Amino acid sequence: MKVLKFGGASVKDAAGVKNLVHVLNTVGTQDTLVVVSAMGKTTNALERIIEVYFEDKKKVNQEILILKEFHLQIINELFESKTAKVVRAVQEYFDELIDFLKRNKAPNYNFVYDQVVSYGELLSTTIIHHYFEHQGWKSYWLDARACIKTDDYYRAANLNWEATQQEVQSHVKGKSLVITQGFIGSSSNNFTTTLGREGSDYSAAIFAYALNAESVTIWKDVPGVLNGDPRVFKETKLLHQISYREAIELAFYGASVIHPKTLQPLQRKEIPLFVKSFENPEATGTAVSKGKTLDPMIPCFIIKKDQVLIRLSSIDFSFIVEENISYIFGLLHEYQMPVELIQNSAISFSVCVNNKYKRLEELVLVLRSRFKVEVKEQVDLFTIRHFDTKALASIRKNGKQILLEQRTEETAQFVMG
């Protein structure tokens, strides 16, 4: 079986859904599992619904109505007539969403987040599944929550690999064309969980691993993996081939084209990953597999924006040694602060973190009981893999102050603000 993953940009409107069908016609639908994200900016809209749910419940219904109208417009453009069946299916999801928000008593933001944002993928795959039928295709709609089994670490759930493999094989066996959701799963209590933003790529890799797939293709609005984000860096170039190891390094440092967790299961079974353009499905794109480290071998630029730099120093000028570092990392884990970069000296410790769970104030309050603490928010973390003199000079010319710099043999990193 081959696994194809389509992100939100590829199905942002009716034209995008029609183009998805064009891509499938080009590459074939036999023995194919299609993983689809929420349509366009739907996840952002659902995040807005969560925001007003906690801040001003009177606005919830209005936000939901806007999102429903967006999906109904796509349906009207796709089907032209005979929309009753798909409209009814979509309406049921919106009824479920409204009912959940009325009944929910849990104050846990992350729990509510996962129950709500999951509707984006459920809606998109339901609409596309009905459109497949409209085209005369026989497809099987699979609720990923029945297969992707996780713990209850909401918003970044950890996979139960054994249970997931069994469920995927059981549900997909004997099916030729399957459409399912990226990003979502379920806990042992059958509450919806999510795998983290951009987790649809990871979902595709999970399905591929469980099915021993022949390949995974991620369809993007770029020609493949570039050596930098073209929205940020000038004169970017296409990378034709990347080894698994190098791709994992790039993903770890924040390359946005491939999700960090996506590559590990594929590498374990040597399942090749292709990143291609849904606008030009016959182009070769980028292959991630065994082989050359990088082709061509050029510097790769990565930026993570809106990070936080925390500088700690000992109050009594004592050394920051193993005990202190262990304590600091324990707190970073407890307060859900993904660590992007660390640097320490005898009496100081600097860490660049992502405040994605909005728990910075809580963390800093605890740290101040043992350390002098300086916090710099809204900094940028620049990473250059395979840097050269010209690449380093380009970073230094961007006009921002370098707050922290760190280099290894192949990688240079700069925290800038």
C-alpha positions as CSV (number, residue, x, y, z in Angstrom):
1,M,0.0,0.0,0.0
2,K,1.1,3.6,-0.6
3,V,0.3,6.4,1.8
4,L,-0.5,9.9,0.5
5,K,-0.8,12.9,2.8
6,F,-2.5,16.2,1.9
7,G,-2.2,19.2,4.1
8,G,-4.6,22.0,4.8
9,A,-3.3,24.2,2.0
10,S,-4.0,21.5,-0.6
11,V,-7.7,21.3,0.4
12,K,-8.3,25.0,1.4
13,D,-11.3,25.3,-1.0
14,A,-13.4,23.4,-3.6
15,A,-10.7,23.9,-6.3
16,G,-8.2,22.3,-3.9
17,V,-10.4,19.2,-3.4
18,K,-10.9,18.8,-7.2
19,N,-7.1,19.1,-7.6
20,L,-6.6,16.3,-5.0
21,V,-8.8,14.1,-7.2
22,H,-6.6,15.1,-10.2
23,V,-3.5,14.1,-8.2
24,L,-5.0,10.7,-7.4
25,N,-5.9,10.2,-11.0
26,T,-2.3,11.0,-11.9
27,V,-0.7,8.6,-9.4
28,G,-3.4,6.0,-9.1
29,T,-5.9,5.0,-6.4
30,Q,-5.3,1.3,-6.1
31,D,-4.0,0.2,-2.7
32,T,-3.9,3.8,-1.4
33,L,-4.4,5.3,2.0
34,V,-5.1,9.0,1.9
35,V,-4.4,11.1,5.0
36,V,-6.0,14.6,5.0
37,S,-5.6,17.6,7.3
38,A,-8.3,20.2,8.1
39,M,-9.3,22.5,5.3
40,G,-7.3,25.8,5.0
41,K,-7.3,27.7,8.2
42,T,-9.9,25.6,9.9
43,T,-7.6,24.6,12.8
44,N,-7.0,28.3,13.5
45,A,-10.8,28.9,13.4
46,L,-11.3,26.1,15.9
47,E,-8.6,27.5,18.1
48,R,-10.5,30.8,18.0
49,I,-13.7,28.9,19.2
50,I,-11.8,27.5,22.1
51,E,-10.5,30.9,23.0
52,V,-13.9,32.5,23.1
53,Y,-15.3,29.4,24.9
54,F,-13.0,30.1,27.8
55,E,-13.2,34.0,27.6
56,D,-16.7,34.9,26.4
57,K,-19.1,32.0,25.8
58,K,-21.7,34.3,24.2
59,K,-19.5,34.5,21.0
60,V,-19.1,30.7,20.6
61,N,-22.2,30.1,18.4
62,Q,-21.2,33.0,16.1
63,E,-17.7,31.6,15.6
64,I,-19.1,28.1,14.9
65,L,-21.6,29.5,12.4
66,I,-18.8,31.2,10.5
67,L,-16.9,27.9,10.3
68,K,-20.0,25.9,9.2
69,E,-20.7,28.4,6.4
70,F,-17.1,28.0,5.2
71,H,-17.6,24.2,4.9
72,L,-21.1,24.5,3.4
73,Q,-19.7,26.9,0.7
74,I,-17.1,24.3,-0.3
75,I,-19.8,21.6,-0.4
76,N,-22.0,23.8,-2.7
77,E,-19.2,24.4,-5.1
78,L,-18.2,20.7,-5.2
79,F,-21.5,19.0,-5.6
80,E,-23.8,21.5,-7.3
81,S,-26.7,19.2,-6.5
82,K,-27.5,16.2,-4.4
83,T,-25.8,17.7,-1.3
84,A,-28.3,16.5,1.3
85,K,-26.3,13.4,2.4
86,V,-23.0,15.3,2.8
87,V,-24.7,18.3,4.4
88,R,-26.4,16.1,6.9
89,A,-23.1,14.4,7.8
90,V,-21.4,17.8,8.3
91,Q,-24.3,19.1,10.3
92,E,-24.0,16.2,12.7
93,Y,-20.4,17.1,13.5
94,F,-21.4,20.7,14.2
95,D,-24.2,19.5,16.5
96,E,-21.7,17.2,18.3
97,L,-19.3,20.2,18.7
98,I,-22.0,22.5,20.2
99,D,-23.2,19.7,22.4
100,F,-19.7,19.0,23.8
101,L,-19.2,22.7,24.6
102,K,-22.5,22.8,26.4
103,R,-21.9,19.7,28.5
104,N,-18.2,20.0,29.2
105,K,-17.3,20.6,32.8
106,A,-13.5,20.0,32.5
107,P,-11.4,23.2,33.1
108,N,-8.4,21.6,31.4
109,Y,-7.6,23.8,28.4
110,N,-5.5,21.1,26.7
111,F,-8.3,18.5,27.0
112,V,-10.9,20.8,25.6
113,Y,-8.4,21.8,22.8
114,D,-8.1,18.3,21.5
115,Q,-11.8,17.5,21.7
116,V,-12.6,20.6,19.6
117,V,-9.8,21.0,17.1
118,S,-10.2,17.4,15.9
119,Y,-13.4,18.4,14.1
120,G,-11.4,20.0,11.4
121,E,-10.0,16.7,10.1
122,L,-13.3,14.9,10.6
123,L,-15.1,17.5,8.5
124,S,-12.5,17.7,5.7
125,T,-12.3,13.9,5.3
126,T,-16.1,13.5,5.4
127,I,-16.6,16.0,2.6
128,I,-13.8,14.5,0.5
129,H,-15.0,11.0,1.0
130,H,-18.5,12.0,-0.3
131,Y,-16.8,13.8,-3.2
132,F,-14.9,10.5,-4.0
133,E,-18.3,8.8,-4.1
134,H,-19.6,11.6,-6.3
135,Q,-16.8,10.8,-8.7
136,G,-17.9,7.2,-8.8
137,W,-15.0,6.0,-6.6
138,K,-15.5,3.4,-4.0
139,S,-13.6,4.5,-0.9
140,Y,-13.6,3.6,2.8
141,W,-13.8,6.4,5.4
142,L,-11.8,5.5,8.4
143,D,-12.0,7.3,11.8
144,A,-8.3,7.6,12.8
145,R,-9.3,7.7,16.4
146,A,-10.3,4.0,16.1
147,C,-6.7,3.2,15.1
148,I,-4.2,5.8,16.5
149,K,-4.1,4.8,20.1
150,T,-2.3,7.2,22.5
151,D,-1.9,8.2,26.1
152,D,-3.8,11.2,27.4
153,Y,-1.0,13.8,27.1
154,Y,-3.3,16.2,25.3
155,R,-2.0,18.3,22.4
156,A,1.1,16.2,22.0
157,A,0.0,12.6,22.7
158,N,2.4,9.7,22.8
159,L,1.7,6.7,20.7
160,N,0.9,3.2,21.8
161,W,2.7,1.5,18.9
162,E,1.6,-2.1,19.5
163,A,-2.1,-1.3,19.9
164,T,-2.0,1.1,17.0
165,Q,-0.4,-1.4,14.6
166,Q,-3.1,-4.0,15.5
167,E,-5.9,-1.6,15.0
168,V,-4.6,-0.2,11.7
169,Q,-4.0,-3.6,10.2
170,S,-7.5,-4.7,11.3
171,H,-9.3,-1.7,9.9
172,V,-7.4,-1.3,6.6
173,K,-7.2,-5.0,5.6
174,G,-8.9,-5.7,2.3
175,K,-9.6,-2.0,1.5
176,S,-8.2,-0.6,-1.7
177,L,-8.8,3.2,-1.3
178,V,-9.0,4.5,2.3
179,I,-9.4,8.1,3.4
180,T,-8.6,9.1,7.0
181,Q,-7.5,11.9,9.2
182,G,-4.1,13.2,10.2
183,F,-3.3,14.7,13.6
184,I,-5.9,12.9,15.7
185,G,-6.1,9.8,17.8
186,S,-7.7,8.6,21.0
187,S,-6.7,7.6,24.5
188,S,-7.6,4.4,26.4
189,N,-10.7,6.2,27.7
190,N,-11.7,7.0,24.1
191,F,-11.2,10.7,24.5
192,T,-9.8,12.4,21.4
193,T,-6.1,13.3,21.5
194,T,-3.9,15.1,19.0
195,L,-0.3,14.5,18.0
196,G,0.8,18.2,18.0
197,R,0.5,20.9,15.3
198,E,1.6,19.6,11.9
199,G,1.0,16.1,13.2
200,S,-0.7,14.9,10.1
201,D,2.7,14.1,8.6
202,Y,3.4,11.9,11.6
203,S,0.0,10.2,11.2
204,A,1.0,9.3,7.6
205,A,4.2,7.8,8.9
206,I,2.3,5.8,11.6
207,F,-0.1,4.3,9.0
208,A,2.8,3.5,6.7
209,Y,4.8,1.8,9.5
210,A,1.8,-0.3,10.6
211,L,1.0,-1.3,7.0
212,N,4.6,-1.9,5.8
213,A,3.8,0.6,3.1
214,E,5.9,0.9,-0.1
215,S,6.2,4.7,0.2
216,V,4.8,7.9,1.8
217,T,4.2,11.0,-0.3
218,I,3.5,14.4,1.4
219,W,1.9,16.8,-1.1
220,K,2.8,20.4,-0.5
221,D,2.5,23.8,-2.2
222,V,6.2,23.9,-2.7
223,P,8.2,21.8,-5.2
224,G,9.8,19.7,-2.5
225,V,12.1,20.3,0.5
226,L,13.9,23.5,0.0
227,N,17.1,24.6,1.8
228,G,15.1,27.4,3.5
229,D,11.6,28.8,3.9
230,P,11.1,30.9,0.7
231,R,8.9,33.3,2.7
232,V,11.9,34.1,4.9
233,F,15.1,33.3,2.9
234,K,16.0,34.5,-0.6
235,E,17.2,32.3,-3.4
236,T,16.2,29.0,-1.9
237,K,17.0,25.8,-3.8
238,L,15.4,22.4,-4.1
239,L,17.0,19.5,-2.3
240,H,16.7,16.4,-4.6
241,Q,17.8,13.8,-2.0
242,I,18.1,13.7,1.7
243,S,19.2,10.8,3.9
244,Y,17.0,9.7,6.8
245,R,19.6,10.9,9.3
246,E,19.9,14.4,7.7
247,A,16.2,14.8,7.4
248,I,15.7,13.9,11.1
249,E,18.4,16.5,11.9
250,L,16.6,19.2,9.8
251,A,13.2,18.3,11.3
252,F,14.7,18.4,14.8
253,Y,15.9,21.9,14.3
254,G,12.5,23.0,12.9
255,A,12.4,22.6,9.2
256,S,8.7,23.1,8.6
257,V,8.3,20.8,5.6
258,I,8.7,17.6,7.6
259,H,7.3,17.0,11.0
260,P,10.0,16.0,13.5
261,K,8.4,12.7,14.5
262,T,7.6,11.6,10.9
263,L,10.9,10.2,9.9
264,Q,11.8,7.9,12.7
265,P,9.2,5.2,12.0
266,L,9.9,5.4,8.3
267,Q,13.6,5.0,8.8
268,R,13.1,1.9,11.0
269,K,11.5,0.1,8.1
270,E,13.3,2.0,5.3
271,I,10.1,3.3,3.8
272,P,11.0,6.1,1.4
273,L,9.3,9.5,1.8
274,F,8.7,11.8,-1.1
275,V,7.8,15.5,-0.8
276,K,6.1,16.7,-3.9
277,S,4.0,19.6,-5.2
278,F,0.3,19.1,-5.6
279,E,0.4,21.8,-8.3
280,N,2.8,19.7,-10.4
281,P,2.3,16.0,-9.4
282,E,4.5,14.6,-12.1
283,A,7.6,16.5,-10.9
284,T,10.2,14.4,-9.0
285,G,10.2,16.5,-5.8
286,T,12.4,15.4,-2.9
287,A,13.2,11.9,-1.9
288,V,14.1,11.0,1.7
289,S,15.7,7.6,1.8
290,K,19.0,5.7,2.2
291,G,21.7,7.3,0.1
292,K,23.5,10.6,-0.2
293,T,23.4,12.9,2.9
294,L,22.3,15.8,0.9
295,D,22.0,16.5,-2.8
296,P,23.1,19.2,-3.5
297,M,25.3,19.7,-0.5
298,I,24.5,23.3,0.4
299,P,23.7,25.2,3.6
300,C,20.2,24.8,4.9
301,F,18.5,27.6,6.8
302,I,15.8,27.2,9.5
303,I,14.1,29.7,11.7
304,K,11.9,29.3,14.7
305,K,10.1,32.5,15.6
306,D,8.5,33.7,18.9
307,Q,10.8,31.7,21.2
308,V,11.8,32.6,24.7
309,L,15.4,32.9,26.0
310,I,15.8,32.2,29.7
311,R,19.1,33.0,31.4
312,L,19.7,31.6,34.9
313,S,22.6,32.3,37.2
314,S,23.3,31.1,40.7
315,I,22.4,33.5,43.5
316,D,25.5,32.8,45.6
317,F,28.0,32.3,42.7
318,S,28.1,28.6,43.2
319,F,28.6,26.3,40.2
320,I,25.6,25.2,38.2
321,V,26.4,21.5,38.1
322,E,24.5,18.2,37.5
323,E,22.1,18.6,40.4
324,N,21.0,22.1,39.3
325,I,20.7,21.1,35.7
326,S,18.7,18.0,36.5
327,Y,16.3,20.2,38.6
328,I,16.0,22.8,35.7
329,F,15.2,20.1,33.2
330,G,12.6,18.6,35.6
331,L,10.8,21.9,35.7
332,L,11.0,22.4,32.0
333,H,9.3,19.0,31.6
334,E,6.8,19.7,34.3
335,Y,5.8,23.0,32.8
336,Q,5.7,21.6,29.2
337,M,8.5,23.8,27.8
338,P,10.0,22.2,24.6
339,V,13.7,23.0,24.7
340,E,15.3,24.3,21.5
341,L,18.8,25.2,22.6
342,I,20.9,25.1,25.8
343,Q,24.2,26.6,26.8
344,N,25.9,26.7,30.2
345,S,29.0,28.0,32.0
346,A,30.3,27.5,35.5
347,I,27.7,29.8,37.1
348,S,25.1,30.4,34.4
349,F,22.6,28.4,32.3
350,S,20.8,29.7,29.2
351,V,17.9,27.9,27.5
352,C,15.8,28.8,24.5
353,V,12.3,27.4,24.8
354,N,9.0,27.4,23.1
355,N,6.2,28.7,25.3
356,K,3.5,26.8,23.3
357,Y,1.5,25.8,26.4
358,K,1.6,29.4,27.8
359,R,3.1,28.3,31.2
360,L,6.1,30.7,31.1
361,E,5.0,32.8,34.1
362,E,4.4,29.7,36.3
363,L,7.9,28.3,35.4
364,V,9.7,31.6,36.0
365,L,8.0,32.0,39.4
366,V,9.4,28.7,40.5
367,L,12.9,29.3,39.0
368,R,13.2,32.6,40.9
369,S,13.2,30.7,44.2
370,R,16.7,29.3,43.4
371,F,18.2,31.4,40.6
372,K,18.6,34.9,39.2
373,V,16.4,34.8,36.2
374,E,16.4,36.9,33.0
375,V,13.7,36.4,30.4
376,K,13.7,37.6,26.8
377,E,10.5,36.9,24.9
378,Q,9.8,37.0,21.1
379,V,13.3,36.0,20.1
380,D,14.1,34.1,16.8
381,L,16.2,31.0,16.7
382,F,18.2,30.7,13.5
383,T,19.8,27.4,12.6
384,I,22.2,26.7,9.7
385,R,23.0,23.1,8.8
386,H,26.3,22.7,6.8
387,F,27.1,26.3,7.2
388,D,29.8,28.2,5.3
389,T,31.3,31.7,5.6
390,K,28.7,33.2,3.3
391,A,25.8,31.6,5.2
392,L,27.1,32.9,8.5
393,A,27.6,36.4,7.1
394,S,24.0,36.4,5.8
395,I,22.6,35.8,9.3
396,R,24.8,38.5,10.8
397,K,23.5,41.0,8.3
398,N,19.8,40.7,9.2
399,G,20.0,43.6,11.7
400,K,19.0,41.8,14.8
401,Q,21.1,41.5,17.9
402,I,22.8,38.1,18.5
403,L,21.9,37.1,22.1
404,L,23.4,33.7,22.0
405,E,25.6,31.8,19.5
406,Q,26.5,28.1,19.4
407,R,28.3,26.0,16.8
408,T,29.2,22.4,16.2
409,E,31.1,20.9,13.3
410,E,28.0,21.0,11.0
411,T,25.5,23.3,12.7
412,A,25.5,26.9,13.8
413,Q,22.7,28.4,15.9
414,F,21.8,32.0,16.8
415,V,19.3,33.3,19.2
416,M,18.4,36.8,17.9
417,G,16.2,39.6,19.2
